[in-house]
Amino acid sequence: MTDDSGHSGFHYSEQDVQREVTELEGRSATAARIFDLRRIIGGLFVVYGIIVTIAGITDSQAEIDKAQGININLWTGIGMLLLGVFFLVWLKLRPAPPPVPLPEEEKEVG
């Protein structure tokens, strides 16, 4: 249903719009905390670090000799594990800030 100006026939009050904006801001802040890059990067580095470390532990002497006597998979896996744990500890010690609530004066506009 549209009028002559092309706008829909639904009209929202300022309070409805403000309530919707506040709700969307809350959802956005929650999504930001859930999808914090530190959580994703840390988790991936821990998982891949475990896999590469296991590969390094099970490497044969011939594979170690290919890398000039260095068990590169083991050292890389340990490095990845440490980096992943660093990101997860950082996330735990300094979590994303909670959303800032609007002052009462701004909530009651209209």
C-alpha positions as CSV (number, residue, x, y, z in Angstrom):
1,M,0.0,0.0,0.0
2,T,1.6,3.3,-1.1
3,D,0.4,6.8,-1.3
4,D,1.0,9.3,-4.2
5,S,4.5,10.1,-3.0
6,G,5.5,6.4,-3.3
7,H,5.9,5.9,0.5
8,S,4.3,3.0,2.3
9,G,1.1,3.7,4.3
10,F,2.8,2.5,7.5
11,H,3.9,5.3,9.9
12,Y,6.2,4.7,12.8
13,S,6.5,6.9,15.9
14,E,9.8,8.2,17.0
15,Q,9.6,5.9,20.0
16,D,9.2,2.8,17.7
17,V,12.2,3.9,15.7
18,Q,14.3,4.5,18.8
19,R,13.3,1.2,20.3
20,E,14.3,-0.6,17.1
21,V,17.6,1.2,16.9
22,T,18.4,0.3,20.5
23,E,17.5,-3.4,19.9
24,L,19.7,-3.5,16.8
25,E,22.6,-1.9,18.7
26,G,22.3,-4.6,21.3
27,R,22.3,-7.4,18.7
28,S,25.3,-5.8,17.0
29,A,27.3,-5.7,20.2
30,T,26.4,-9.3,21.0
31,A,27.5,-10.3,17.5
32,A,30.7,-8.4,17.8
33,R,31.6,-10.2,21.0
34,I,30.7,-13.6,19.5
35,F,32.7,-13.0,16.4
36,D,35.7,-11.3,18.0
37,L,38.6,-12.0,15.7
38,R,40.8,-12.9,18.6
39,R,38.5,-15.9,19.3
40,I,38.5,-17.0,15.7
41,I,42.3,-16.6,15.1
42,G,43.2,-18.1,18.5
43,G,40.9,-21.1,18.0
44,L,42.3,-21.8,14.5
45,F,45.9,-21.5,15.6
46,V,45.3,-23.8,18.5
47,V,43.6,-26.4,16.3
48,Y,46.2,-26.2,13.5
49,G,49.0,-26.1,16.1
50,I,47.8,-29.4,17.6
51,I,47.7,-31.0,14.1
52,V,51.1,-29.7,13.1
53,T,52.6,-30.6,16.5
54,I,51.3,-34.2,16.2
55,A,52.8,-34.3,12.7
56,G,56.1,-33.2,14.1
57,I,56.1,-35.8,16.8
58,T,55.4,-38.5,14.3
59,D,57.9,-37.3,11.7
60,S,60.4,-39.9,10.5
61,Q,64.2,-39.2,10.6
62,A,64.2,-38.9,6.8
63,E,61.7,-36.1,6.9
64,I,63.7,-34.3,9.6
65,D,66.9,-34.7,7.5
66,K,65.1,-33.0,4.6
67,A,64.9,-29.9,6.9
68,Q,68.6,-30.0,7.7
69,G,68.1,-31.8,10.9
70,I,65.4,-29.5,12.4
71,N,62.0,-31.0,13.2
72,I,60.3,-28.0,11.5
73,N,56.8,-29.4,12.0
74,L,57.3,-29.8,15.8
75,W,58.7,-26.3,16.2
76,T,56.1,-24.7,13.9
77,G,53.3,-26.5,15.7
78,I,54.5,-25.4,19.1
79,G,54.8,-21.8,17.8
80,M,51.2,-22.0,16.5
81,L,50.0,-23.3,19.8
82,L,51.6,-20.5,21.7
83,L,50.2,-17.9,19.4
84,G,46.7,-19.4,19.6
85,V,46.9,-19.5,23.4
86,F,48.1,-15.9,23.4
87,F,45.1,-14.7,21.5
88,L,42.7,-16.7,23.7
89,V,44.3,-15.4,26.9
90,W,44.2,-11.9,25.5
91,L,40.5,-12.3,24.8
92,K,39.9,-13.6,28.3
93,L,41.9,-10.8,30.0
94,R,40.6,-7.9,27.9
95,P,37.1,-8.9,26.5
96,A,35.2,-6.7,24.1
97,P,33.6,-3.8,26.0
98,P,29.8,-4.1,26.6
99,P,27.5,-1.8,24.7
100,V,27.2,1.7,26.2
101,P,23.6,2.2,27.3
102,L,21.9,5.4,26.2
103,P,21.3,8.0,28.9
104,E,17.7,8.3,30.1
105,E,17.2,11.7,28.4
106,E,18.0,10.2,25.0
107,K,15.7,7.2,25.5
108,E,12.7,9.3,26.2
109,V,12.8,11.5,23.1
110,G,9.4,12.5,21.8
